[in-house]
């Protein structure tokens, strides 16, 4: 979530308003409950927060006193000059008194700055520690969430909650809490100081306030719909730009540049009109507020002048009141802006807490079992499973696979091939029945131990930003250089790695675009070889390499699969003829199983699949 934040100047007028008025603010569903829960994260730092409060009070009080003292200086100067003009004998300006006041003011400003620094320093520590623990909590929560959670949400949404929303909380806590404290103290202090000088002039300042609110509210209500249109158009524009630049090759290949530009121009025009109206209408606020402020200043000067002539107040007090009137606007403006920021932050906190409250994986058994030396025997016993309770995908599935067997899983898209693997690795739990490895129910095993038995090579390669050596070594912690090189050689990756300028120290960029797709696949295979698992899962691992490389990979795979139970998800049936068993799946269930020859002899579903692929391949060869 991208949330715009505005801080408005405090010295431009008496009362609120600014460029950001009218911006739509995301609101929380349960403001009080979320605020209370967020405050709970600050509870361990309550003594530091108390120190922040004390520092904020001292810093603000010092700055509140200064206008009154400056007013006294003005009064003393005025009295001295008046007596001189009137010809009073021995009349002179008391510069000694003025110097004392100025030195005292300098000390006040110094202490105010010092306590302001202490306040910020302590608040930064509280904020960063709080957000540090919150981020750790979010990260640990993500590790405990089931795969179903990630399958049901986009990566962008999860990242937004884990990164952007937490960052929004951090910024608001660091900026807004201290501003809120100082604004309240400033507002109360300024009103008290003005009342001690002149209740009548204080009333003038306060009476102008409703007019300011009326103007701000009327303009904000008009600009709100334009800001919403601006945000909507901006979202459309961002989506279009991201889509076009992500697929720019396809756009160019089909010659759709002009259509893309035309669509961009259309959305950009919409954004221009919405943005122009929103910014213009909200921009009217500042001139109007300045006008209202000037009316207030005029009234203060006129009424204050009358009071001076009546000797009800000193002339320096008018100066002090004008300064206090300017200070009076600062906390009001800040609190209005802080209110919007807090609304946005509570909404972000609510999204983070929703993530933290998500249902976690089924807890492991207290006496979870560990298989120290797995053999690789796998059994599905009367397994029932469905992603939804009322729609079972697998019904009474029974499979018995002996150690060292190569099992191919085939079937049309959506047949349940990937679901079977997800159940095997316990990314999802079965609804009924059980899955065992070497006779041990996987529901009674430690997830870490269970998944350490598997090595996976998927059709979609995954490599992280780091060296080739680090990517291969990801397969097993503490692997030596010799073991890494041996794994690369077994995967027929060593040769191409050594042809790179930095060899095994070559750094792969974010998308590993500095090597080919086939080379990426070789590295993931090397990683699986290094892991030395008891059970292999291969999802069409050679689909991204050329024919010559495929031969090498197949040889490496045959060597790797020796003595290991292997599950091969196959799309090209010609690659699984030698499998010990072929499981034919359709609509979530195993409808046929046997060897390649046995299944062909049955002339069933598998035979139809195989013959359709074989005939298609034969026709293509004849056409060539």
SULUR-V976915 format. One record per backbone hydrogen bond with DSSP energy under -0.5 kcal/mol. CO is the residue of the C=O (numbers start at 0). NH is the residue of the N-H. Records with the same first field share a line. If there is no record, write none. Layout:
CO = NH, NH
This chain:
0 = 2
1 = 3
17 = 20
19 = 22
29 = 33
30 = 34
31 = 35
32 = 36
33 = 37
34 = 38
35 = 39
36 = 40
37 = 40, 41
38 = 41, 42
41 = 44
42 = 45
44 = 48
45 = 49
46 = 50
47 = 51
48 = 52
49 = 53
50 = 54
51 = 55
52 = 56
53 = 57
54 = 58
55 = 59
56 = 60
57 = 61
58 = 62
59 = 63
60 = 64
61 = 65
62 = 66
63 = 67
64 = 67, 68
65 = 69
66 = 70
67 = 71
68 = 72
69 = 73
70 = 74
71 = 75
72 = 76
73 = 77
74 = 78
75 = 79
76 = 80
77 = 81
78 = 82
79 = 83
80 = 84
81 = 85
82 = 87
83 = 86
87 = 90
92 = 94
93 = 97
94 = 98
95 = 99
96 = 100
97 = 101
98 = 102
99 = 103
100 = 104
101 = 105
102 = 106
103 = 107
104 = 108
105 = 109
106 = 110
107 = 111
108 = 112
109 = 113
110 = 114
111 = 115
112 = 116
113 = 117
114 = 118
115 = 119
116 = 120
117 = 121
118 = 122
119 = 123
120 = 124
121 = 125
122 = 126
123 = 127
124 = 128
125 = 129
126 = 130
127 = 131
128 = 132
129 = 133
130 = 134
131 = 135
132 = 136
133 = 137
134 = 138
135 = 139
136 = 140
137 = 141
138 = 142
139 = 143
140 = 143, 144
143 = 360
145 = 148, 149
146 = 150
147 = 151
149 = 152
153 = 157
154 = 158
155 = 159
156 = 160
157 = 161
158 = 162, 163
159 = 164
160 = 165
162 = 166
163 = 167
164 = 168
165 = 169
166 = 170
167 = 171
168 = 172
169 = 173
170 = 174
171 = 175, 176
172 = 176
174 = 178
175 = 179
176 = 180
177 = 181
178 = 182
179 = 183
180 = 184
181 = 185
182 = 186
183 = 187
184 = 188
185 = 189
186 = 190
187 = 191
188 = 192
189 = 193
190 = 194
191 = 195
192 = 196
193 = 197
197 = 201
198 = 202
199 = 203
200 = 204
201 = 205
202 = 206
203 = 207
205 = 208, 209
206 = 210
207 = 211
208 = 212
209 = 213
210 = 214
211 = 215
212 = 216
213 = 217
214 = 218
215 = 219
216 = 220
217 = 221
218 = 222
219 = 223
220 = 224
221 = 225
222 = 226
223 = 227
224 = 228
225 = 229
226 = 230
227 = 231
228 = 232
229 = 233
230 = 234
231 = 235
232 = 236
233 = 237
234 = 238
235 = 239
236 = 240
237 = 241
238 = 242
239 = 243
240 = 244
241 = 245
242 = 246
244 = 247
246 = 250
247 = 251
248 = 252
249 = 253
250 = 255
251 = 254
255 = 259
256 = 260
257 = 261
258 = 262
259 = 263
260 = 264
261 = 265
262 = 266
263 = 267
264 = 268
265 = 269
266 = 270
267 = 271
268 = 272
269 = 273
270 = 274
271 = 275
272 = 276
273 = 277
274 = 278
275 = 279
276 = 280
277 = 281
278 = 282
279 = 283
280 = 283
281 = 284
282 = 286
283 = 287
284 = 288
285 = 289
286 = 290
287 = 291
288 = 292
289 = 293
290 = 294
291 = 295
292 = 296
293 = 297
294 = 298
295 = 299
296 = 300
297 = 301
298 = 302
299 = 303
300 = 304
301 = 305
302 = 306
303 = 307
304 = 308
305 = 309
306 = 311, 312
307 = 310
313 = 316, 317
314 = 317, 318
315 = 319
316 = 320
317 = 321
318 = 322
319 = 323
320 = 324
321 = 325
322 = 326
323 = 327
324 = 328
325 = 329
326 = 330
327 = 331
328 = 332
329 = 333
330 = 334
331 = 335
332 = 336
333 = 337
334 = 338
335 = 339
336 = 340
337 = 341
338 = 342
339 = 343
340 = 344
341 = 345
342 = 346
343 = 347
344 = 348
345 = 349
346 = 350
347 = 351
348 = 352
349 = 353
350 = 354
351 = 355
352 = 356
354 = 357
358 = 145
364 = 367
368 = 445
369 = 371
370 = 373
376 = 437
377 = 400
378 = 380, 435
379 = 381, 398
380 = 433
382 = 396
383 = 430, 431
384 = 392, 393
387 = 390
390 = 387
393 = 384
396 = 382
398 = 379
400 = 377
401 = 404
404 = 406, 565
405 = 407, 579, 580
406 = 567
407 = 409, 582
408 = 569
409 = 584
411 = 414
414 = 587
415 = 419
416 = 420
417 = 421
418 = 422
419 = 423
420 = 424
421 = 426, 427
422 = 425
426 = 146
431 = 383
433 = 380
434 = 441
435 = 378
436 = 439
439 = 436
440 = 443
441 = 444
443 = 368
445 = 449
446 = 450
447 = 451
448 = 452
449 = 452
450 = 453
452 = 533, 534
454 = 536
456 = 538
458 = 460
463 = 465
465 = 507
466 = 470
467 = 471
468 = 472
469 = 473
471 = 474
472 = 475
475 = 478
479 = 483
480 = 484
481 = 485
482 = 486
483 = 487
484 = 488
485 = 489
486 = 490
487 = 492, 493
488 = 491
492 = 496
493 = 497
494 = 498
495 = 499
496 = 499
499 = 502
501 = 504
502 = 505
503 = 468
505 = 467, 507
507 = 465
508 = 511
511 = 514
515 = 519
516 = 520
517 = 521
518 = 522
519 = 523
520 = 524
521 = 525
522 = 526
523 = 527
524 = 528
525 = 529
526 = 530
527 = 531, 532
528 = 531
533 = 564
534 = 454
535 = 566
536 = 456, 538
537 = 539, 568
539 = 542
541 = 544
545 = 549
546 = 550
547 = 551
548 = 552
549 = 553
550 = 554
551 = 555
552 = 556
553 = 557
554 = 558
555 = 559
556 = 560
557 = 561
558 = 561
560 = 563
564 = 535
565 = 406, 567
566 = 537, 568
567 = 408, 569
568 = 539
570 = 572
571 = 574
572 = 575
573 = 576
575 = 578
576 = 595
580 = 407
581 = 583, 593
582 = 409, 584
583 = 590, 591
585 = 588
588 = 585, 590
591 = 583
593 = 581
594 = 598
595 = 599
596 = 600
597 = 601
598 = 602, 603
599 = 602
603 = 607
604 = 608
605 = 609
606 = 610
607 = 611
608 = 612
609 = 613
610 = 614
611 = 615
612 = 616
613 = 617
614 = 618
615 = 619
616 = 620
617 = 621
618 = 622
619 = 623
